[in-house]
Amino acid sequence: MFGAVHPDDREQFHASMAAAARSQAPWRWTGRIVVDDAVKWIEGCARPQQLHDGAIVWDGLLRDITEVHEAALQLRASENRYRSLFANHPDAVFLLDATGVFQSANPACSALSGYENDEMLGGLFDPLVVPEQLATARAQVGRALK
């Protein structure tokens, strides 16, 4: 198993094993291994046990988390694209909760409204609407929330 640990992860792998052996604490590690020229992400946990002759053996298991790891990477990339689109969109983009309170707003929303982001967050959208359009805006937000 030790030879299968990805070269870039070996130092951290061995350090974590040594620390667990010294403290007799359970070992936990997430990293890469190479199996048949394929890189796999694994999660390992084990408990060191000292034999009568002083040798240490490990009792534990390894779990292949490659799919979970890849899904997390894809999710992170998607979130980064969303953040970039949100932050750089030229139009006002914002998120209201079910009561019409600002949860987030992009820089264009601040620039167009004249309110700083921290002034909007946690407050109602009402101050951003001209008084004669407030009833219509509230109705539209209400429909959108349904």
C-alpha positions as CSV (number, residue, x, y, z in Angstrom):
1,M,0.0,0.0,0.0
2,F,2.7,2.5,1.0
3,G,4.3,2.2,-2.5
4,A,0.9,3.0,-4.1
5,V,0.7,6.4,-2.4
6,H,1.1,9.2,-5.0
7,P,4.6,10.7,-4.9
8,D,3.3,14.2,-4.1
9,D,1.4,12.9,-1.1
10,R,4.0,10.5,0.4
11,E,5.5,12.9,2.8
12,Q,2.2,13.9,4.4
13,F,1.1,10.3,4.4
14,H,4.1,9.1,6.2
15,A,4.0,12.0,8.7
16,S,0.4,11.2,9.5
17,M,1.2,7.5,10.0
18,A,4.2,8.3,12.3
19,A,2.2,10.8,14.4
20,A,-0.6,8.2,14.9
21,A,1.9,5.5,15.8
22,R,3.7,7.7,18.3
23,S,0.4,8.8,20.0
24,Q,-1.4,5.5,19.6
25,A,-4.2,7.6,18.2
26,P,-6.5,6.6,15.3
27,W,-5.1,7.5,11.9
28,R,-7.1,9.4,9.3
29,W,-5.8,10.4,5.9
30,T,-7.2,11.6,2.6
31,G,-5.0,11.6,-0.4
32,R,-4.1,10.0,-3.7
33,I,-2.8,6.6,-4.6
34,V,-1.8,5.2,-8.0
35,V,-3.3,1.9,-9.1
36,D,-2.7,0.5,-12.6
37,D,-1.4,3.9,-13.7
38,A,-4.7,5.5,-12.6
39,V,-4.9,8.1,-9.8
40,K,-7.5,7.4,-7.2
41,W,-8.5,9.5,-4.2
42,I,-8.9,7.5,-1.0
43,E,-9.9,8.1,2.5
44,G,-8.2,6.0,5.1
45,C,-8.6,5.3,8.8
46,A,-6.8,2.8,10.9
47,R,-5.8,2.1,14.4
48,P,-2.2,1.2,15.3
49,Q,-1.7,-1.9,17.4
50,Q,1.5,-2.9,19.0
51,L,2.3,-6.6,18.9
52,H,4.0,-8.5,21.7
53,D,7.3,-8.2,19.9
54,G,7.0,-4.4,19.6
55,A,6.0,-4.4,15.9
56,I,3.1,-2.1,15.0
57,V,0.3,-3.3,12.7
58,W,-2.6,-1.3,11.4
59,D,-6.2,-2.3,11.6
60,G,-8.4,-0.2,9.4
61,L,-9.9,0.4,6.0
62,L,-9.5,2.4,2.9
63,R,-12.4,3.9,0.9
64,D,-12.3,5.0,-2.7
65,I,-13.6,8.6,-2.8
66,T,-12.5,9.4,-6.3
67,E,-16.1,10.2,-7.6
68,V,-16.9,12.3,-4.5
69,H,-13.6,14.2,-4.9
70,E,-14.3,14.8,-8.6
71,A,-17.8,15.9,-7.9
72,A,-16.5,18.4,-5.3
73,L,-14.1,19.8,-7.8
74,Q,-16.8,20.2,-10.4
75,L,-19.1,21.9,-7.8
76,R,-16.3,24.3,-6.8
77,A,-15.6,25.2,-10.4
78,S,-19.4,25.8,-10.9
79,E,-19.5,28.0,-7.8
80,N,-16.5,30.0,-9.0
81,R,-18.2,30.6,-12.4
82,Y,-21.4,31.7,-10.6
83,R,-19.5,34.1,-8.3
84,S,-17.7,35.6,-11.2
85,L,-20.9,36.0,-13.2
86,F,-22.7,37.5,-10.2
87,A,-19.8,39.9,-9.3
88,N,-19.1,41.1,-12.8
89,H,-22.6,41.2,-14.4
90,P,-23.3,44.8,-15.6
91,D,-26.9,44.6,-14.5
92,A,-28.1,44.7,-10.9
93,V,-28.3,41.1,-9.6
94,F,-29.6,40.4,-6.1
95,L,-31.1,37.7,-3.9
96,L,-34.1,38.4,-1.7
97,D,-35.4,36.0,0.9
98,A,-39.1,35.0,1.1
99,T,-39.9,38.2,3.0
100,G,-38.3,40.5,0.5
101,V,-35.1,41.1,2.5
102,F,-31.8,41.4,0.6
103,Q,-29.5,38.4,1.1
104,S,-26.9,39.4,-1.5
105,A,-26.4,42.0,-4.1
106,N,-23.7,42.5,-6.8
107,P,-21.6,45.6,-7.2
108,A,-23.8,46.8,-10.1
109,C,-26.7,46.8,-7.8
110,S,-24.9,49.1,-5.5
111,A,-23.7,51.3,-8.4
112,L,-27.2,51.6,-9.9
113,S,-29.0,52.1,-6.6
114,G,-26.6,54.4,-4.8
115,Y,-26.7,52.2,-1.7
116,E,-23.6,50.4,-0.4
117,N,-23.9,46.7,-0.2
118,D,-23.9,46.7,3.6
119,E,-26.7,49.2,3.6
120,M,-28.9,46.9,1.5
121,L,-28.1,43.5,3.0
122,G,-30.6,42.6,5.7
123,G,-33.0,45.4,4.6
124,L,-36.1,45.4,2.5
125,F,-36.0,46.3,-1.2
126,D,-38.6,49.1,-0.6
127,P,-36.1,52.0,-0.5
128,L,-34.8,51.1,-3.9
129,V,-38.3,51.6,-5.5
130,V,-39.8,54.9,-6.3
131,P,-42.9,55.4,-4.1
132,E,-45.4,55.4,-6.9
133,Q,-44.2,52.0,-8.1
134,L,-43.8,50.3,-4.7
135,A,-47.2,48.6,-4.7
136,T,-46.5,47.1,-8.2
137,A,-43.0,46.1,-7.2
138,R,-44.2,44.4,-4.0
139,A,-46.9,42.5,-6.0
140,Q,-44.3,41.4,-8.6
141,V,-41.9,40.2,-5.9
142,G,-44.8,38.4,-4.2
143,R,-45.7,36.6,-7.4
144,A,-42.1,35.7,-8.0
145,L,-41.7,34.3,-4.5
146,K,-44.8,32.0,-5.0
